[in-house]
Amino acid sequence: MGEFFDKLKLQRESDILLLIAYTGDDKRAGRSIRTGKVYEYLASGKPIIVIAPHDWEMANEIECDGVSKVFHKSQISEMAQYLIDLAQKEYLKIDLQARRGVIGKYLYQNLATKLEEAIIDVIKSRNSNSKI
């Protein structure tokens, strides 16, 4: 656990965090995989730059804070301009409340509650169908 906490400390001390999602040509590879690193980065309070496919399913969650940005690997000049613009800002207003909302949806307790509700719905459905 010591190494994990050292990594979190390093994230909090960084100016910007880089995440590279799957950038290959296979449209199916990397889909529906929610990496925990996204949530670590969102919790860090730092701006995030992501290189990902055009239609990456987590783009809205990353960009919810009004500062972080997702780019396709071909958007080199846009990435460069983003970094220049970011470096020139004296103050960054990162919407931490929006980030907390994203993180909250995927906390283990909330996921467990959703799973429990789904199981109860299935049981109720089976019970009501068996009475017919």
NORJOUR-V862226 format. One line per field, one symbol per residue. ss: DSSP state (h for helix, s for strand, l for the rest). psi: psi as a letter, one per 40 degrees, with the letter a starting at -180 (. if undefined). A space follows every 50 residues. Layout:
ss=???
psi=???
This chain:
ss=lhhhhhhhhhhhhllssssslllllllllllllllhhhhhhhhhllssss slllllllhhhhhlllllsssllllhhhhhhhhhhhhhlllllllhhhhh hhhhhllhhhhhhhhhhhhhhhhhhhhhhhll
psi=ddddddddddddeidihhhhiheaehddheifhhhdddddddedeiihhh hiidfheeddddedeediihiidefddddddddddddehdhhghgddddd dddddeiddddddddddddddddddddddee.
